[in-house]
């Protein structure tokens, strides 16, 4: 069970500024590359996850940039024969991979994070994996598995952040992007409200740049730089975005959805009415 710890109380709780968050991502776009860089201080361009996420969220803010990013990713995929392997695929209805990740340099300052490891990451070990898998299973109609992973992720929340296997290795730092994934999983599966997640994300936003810090300490003070990946996930968490509609199958395993049955019934009734009218003539 998670140990609940009260969040620190300040003069006023901050509110998340989505406009500034969009501006932060757009400001890191480099027209020479057709991609967004990792952050304002790092001239590194991650095809995934940063740019895949950015191309999605920028559709609502700067469609031209979003389209250019998508085209650039496709260009590098084809030119270097890249295989997309990453847990983030679960958000976009693509095949998701959950093995250990390796950071790979494609060319110059273009990078990918590749889930090419030999060991599958477990829901019980990492908060981000728990929520990614929860989304993946839910979309596949495996509701029991989805609920199990979701609950394991939530149970890692100690009242301040996700205290998972990476917490100690990260220098006793919490990861705000895992908090964002909690809310996104909640939005998609409906398994819980995750209200604390939104409060924490708002504390992690830089009020000047609009970017969201990736790591923070138990005192709720940021302990890292902001970056595009975390800010993109924060936007998606706040938008209440469900990436697909009605894709989960019923718990009983039936492949036929209720709306389909209703449509079938109306069609049959329609034909019956037509036949009755003909026989009465």
N, C-alpha and C positions, 0 to 999 in steps of 0.2 A: 504493500500500500504506500502511496505517496505521502510524505510528511508535508503538511500544509504550513507554509510560512507566509506571514502577512507581507505584502508589498510595501515598500517604504512610502510614507505619506509626505508629499511636498505641499507647498502653498496652493497649488492647483494642478490637477492632472492635465498633461498636455493632450492635444488632439492631433490626430494624424492628418497631415496636409497632403492630399493626393495630388493636387496640382503641382506642388513643389517636387513631389516624388517623380512625376512624369517629366518635369523639367530637368531633374537631375539625370535621368536616363538619356534624354535627348541631348543634353549638354555634353555627354561623353561620346557622342557619335562623331566618328571621324570619316568625312566624306571621301578621303583618299583611299581608305580601306573598305568603306561601305559597311563598317561594323562599329559597335560600341566597345570602348576599352573597359578594362576591369574597374577602374575608378579614376578620379581626376589626377591621381599621383602615380599610377601604374600604366605604362604603355604596353599592355598585354591584352590580346583579343581572344577570348574564349568562344569558340563556335558553340560549344555547349559546356556549361548551361547558360552562361550570361546572354549570348546573342539569341539563342532560341527563345528564351524567356522575354528578352527585350522586344523581339520581333512580334511577339504575341501582345504584350501590354501596350506597345506604342500604336497599335491599330486604332485605339480609342483617342490617341493624342496627336500623332503625326503619321498618317497612313503612308506617306511617301517614304519616310525613313524605315518604317516597318517592312515595306515591300523591298526596299534596297537591301536590307539586312537578310531577308529571306533569300533573295537572289544570290547574295554573296555566299551564304552558307551552302547553297546548292552548287555554286561554282567550285568551292573548295572540295565538296564531297565528290564531285565528278572528276576534278583534276587530280586528286590524290587518292581516289578510290577509298574513301573513308566509310567505315561502318558505324552507324549511330548505335551506341550501346550505353545506356544510362538510365537510372531510375526515373528521371524526369519525364521519360517517355509516357509514364502512366497518366500524366496530366493532359497529354495531347492525343490520347487514343492511339498511341503507337506501341510497338513492342517495347516493353521495359526490361532492363537487365539489372540484377541486384547483386552481382558479384563485386568483389573489392575493386576499388577504382585506382587507375594509374593516370597521372598527368602526363600528357604527351605533346611534344612540340611538333607541329605539322610543318611549318616553314617560317623562318624569321621569327616574328612575335605573334604568330597565330598558334593557338593551343586548343586541345580538347581534353576532356576528362573522360577516360575510357573505362567502362565497367568490364574489363577483360580478365579479371582475376580468376583464380581457380577455386576460390572459396565464396560460397553464397553468404551474404550478410543477412543476419536474422533480425526479426522484429523485436525480439527480446533484448537485443544488444544496443541498437541505435534508434534514436527518436525519429530521425528523418526517414530511415528505412521503414520503420513501423508505419508511418503515415503514408509514404509512397506505396507500400504494399497494400495498405488498407484500401487506398483508392483503386489500385490495380485489380485487387480481388473483387471489389464492389462492382467495377465495370464489367468484370468477367462473370458476374452473377453468383460468385462464391461469397455469399453474405456472411456466413458463419466465420470464414477465414478473415474476411474484411473486418468484422467486429472484433475478432481476437487480436489482430494486429493493432487496430485503433486503440483498444483498451490497454495494450502493453505500452503503447506510446504515451497515453495519458497518465498511466501509472508512474512514468518517469518524471512527471511534473512535480516538483517539490514546493510549489508555491511561488518560486522565483523564476525557474527555468527548467529545461529538460536536462536532468542529471542522468546521462547515459554512459555507456562504456567510453565514449570519447571525452567526457568531462574532465577527468583527471589528466589524460594525455594532452589536453588543450590548456593545461595550466590552471585548472579550476575555473574555467570560463564557460559561461553558458552561450549557446548559439541562437541568435534571434531568428535565423532563417528556419530553424526547426520549430520555433513557436509559430511562425507564419504557416508552415506546412500543417501544423496541428489545425489551425483555423480553416485552411483550404480543405483538408480532409473532412472536417466537420461540415463545411458547406456542401460538399459533394455527397457524403454518405448520410448526413442527418443524424449521426450517432450522438452528437452532443453540441452544445452551443459554443464552447471555448471562449467565453467572454474575457477571461484573463489574458488570453493571447493578444487581443486587440489593445488592451491597456499597455502591455509590455512593449509591443511594437511601436506604439506612439512615443514611449520613453526613449526608444532607440533611434528616432529620427533626428537628424541634424537640422535644427530650425533654420539654418542659413542656406545650406545647399539642397536640403530635401532628401539627401541620401540616408539610408538606414545602415547603422553599424552592425557588423556581423557578430561580434562578441561583446559580452558584458559580464561584470562581476556581480557578486551577491548583493552589493550595495546599489545595484541598478545603474552603475556608471559604465559607459562604453569602454571597451578595452581592445579596440581594433580600428581599422579604417572602415569607411562606408564602401559599399560596392554595388554594382549593377544587379548581380544575382539576387542578393538579399533584398534590395529595394524593389525589384520586380515581384518577388514572392510576397512582399508586404502589400503591394498594390493589389495583387490577386486575392490576398486574404481579406482586405478591406472592401473590395468590390463585391464580396459575397458570391464569387464566381463559381458556378458549377459548369465544368467544361463539356459535359454531355447531358442530354435530357433523357430520362427514362430508360437508361441502358441496363439497369440491374434487373436480373430475373427474379421471379418470386422465390420465397424461401423454400417452398415445397419442391423446387426444381423444375416446375412446369415451364415449357418453352412458349406457351401461349399466354400473352398478356391479356388482361381484362378488356382494354379498349378494342383489341382485335376480335374478341368474342362478341362484344356488343355490336361491332360493325357487321359481323357475320349474321347475327340475329336479325338486325334491321334489314339486311339484304334478303334473307329468307322470308321475313314478314312481308316485304315489298312484293316479292314474287307471288306470295300466297294471295295478297289482296288483288293483284292483277288477274290471277286465275279465277278468283271468285267473281270478279266483275264480268269476265268473259262468259262464265257459265250462267250468270243471271240474265244475260241478254237473250 
